[in-house]
Amino acid sequence: MSSKQCDNKKSCSGVWCRFRDSTPDYLARHYWWAYLWHWGVWFFDHQPIINAILFGQYKTLSHRALHDCMKERPEGRMLQLTCAYGSMTPSLLKEMDDELYLMDVADIQLTATRKKLSDVDKKRLLCARMNAEHLAYGDNVFATVLIFFLLHELPPYAREHSISEAIRVLRPGGRFVITEYGACPKKHLLWRFPPTRWVLQRLEPFLESFWQLDLMAMLEEYAQKQGKVIRQVDEFHCFSGFYRVCIFELDDP
Ligand SMILES: C[S@@+](CC[C@H](N)C(=O)[O-])C[C@H]1O[C@@H](n2cnc3c(N)ncnc32)[C@H](O)[C@@H]1O
């Protein structure tokens, strides 16, 4: 499914190898404990835990992302690009009266998200298992796409493919909301304090490359390749710029 799977299954060793069936190699190798292992999923999907991981900023960030998705929402379908721990999906469904599309490469994540919903809301959540690098949706079918803390977890090639795919499925006039780490936080205490920087970089092996990325330039590049024009319409920062919520829109032709 991913573009870079472990080539030799027999020679693979380590706990992560148990998790690599049909999941991208990087996800099994670096994040099995957080997203694929049932005890990990159970542990992390608690509000205090997810809030602690985001240094107390979960509520601020999720409220802002929700607001940015829903305020004068462009008419049409909404896609949440991969599951997220916490209350993001239930909150989105509460705010809308139509269906929410949700995809993720891990069955265990889709199942955990569905468990958080009432029976009525379950019917409005259209879940599909797929890789963000190769979406099985048509071109221009969504009016809103939300990504909540996915991009920094992807290696650069997967990040590029996923961004390109998100732009492909978003219709002209549509809105793209990205909640993520801010740009490289060289002045932030967490970055300047070597132990916290070390822990962050150990737990998030692709964060460094995300910090170096010019997100707007990358979005423009992939939009342009598809004959689309993307503009940033808003950017919210919190925790001294450590995190951000960005809104982009595709120009109408
Ligand atoms: C959205 S991100 C992280 C969210 C954040 N840490 C949180 O929970 O608030 C994690 C999700 O992305 C999924 N994921 C990672 N790589 C993926 C890919 N290439 N395609 C689809 N889902 C992917 C994982 O299975 C996991 O459910």
The ligand as a MOL file (V3000), in Angstrom:
LIG
                    3D

  0  0  0     0  0            999 V3000
M  V30 BEGIN CTAB
M  V30 COUNTS 27 29 0 0 0
M  V30 BEGIN ATOM
M  V30 1 C -3.8120 12.1070 12.2850 0
M  V30 2 S -2.3850 11.3740 12.7290 0 CHG=1
M  V30 3 C -2.0690 11.9310 14.3370 0
M  V30 4 C -3.0730 12.6040 15.1100 0
M  V30 5 C -2.6550 13.1510 16.4330 0
M  V30 6 N -1.4650 12.6160 16.9920 0
M  V30 7 C -3.8470 12.9920 17.2670 0
M  V30 8 O -4.3030 11.8830 17.4530 0
M  V30 9 O -4.3690 14.0040 17.6610 0 CHG=-1
M  V30 10 C -2.5260 9.6890 13.0980 0
M  V30 11 C -3.3660 8.8540 12.1780 0
M  V30 12 O -2.8550 8.8740 10.8740 0
M  V30 13 C -2.9470 7.5640 10.3240 0
M  V30 14 N -2.0040 7.4870 9.2080 0
M  V30 15 C -0.6740 7.6710 9.2210 0
M  V30 16 N -0.1590 7.5590 7.9770 0
M  V30 17 C -1.2150 7.3260 7.1440 0
M  V30 18 C -1.3520 7.1520 5.7560 0
M  V30 19 N -0.3130 7.1810 4.9220 0
M  V30 20 N -2.5800 6.9480 5.2580 0
M  V30 21 C -3.6640 6.9190 6.0620 0
M  V30 22 N -3.5980 7.0590 7.3910 0
M  V30 23 C -2.3870 7.2800 7.9270 0
M  V30 24 C -2.6670 6.6480 11.4820 0
M  V30 25 O -3.1950 5.3570 11.2760 0
M  V30 26 C -3.3650 7.3890 12.6150 0
M  V30 27 O -4.6880 6.9880 12.7770 0
M  V30 END ATOM
M  V30 BEGIN BOND
M  V30 1 1 1 2
M  V30 2 1 2 3
M  V30 3 1 2 10
M  V30 4 1 3 4
M  V30 5 1 4 5
M  V30 6 1 5 6
M  V30 7 1 5 7
M  V30 8 2 7 8
M  V30 9 1 7 9
M  V30 10 1 10 11
M  V30 11 1 11 12
M  V30 12 1 11 26
M  V30 13 1 12 13
M  V30 14 1 13 14
M  V30 15 1 13 24
M  V30 16 1 14 15
M  V30 17 1 14 23
M  V30 18 2 15 16
M  V30 19 1 16 17
M  V30 20 1 17 18
M  V30 21 2 17 23
M  V30 22 1 18 19
M  V30 23 2 18 20
M  V30 24 1 20 21
M  V30 25 2 21 22
M  V30 26 1 22 23
M  V30 27 1 24 25
M  V30 28 1 24 26
M  V30 29 1 26 27
M  V30 END BOND
M  V30 END CTAB
M  END
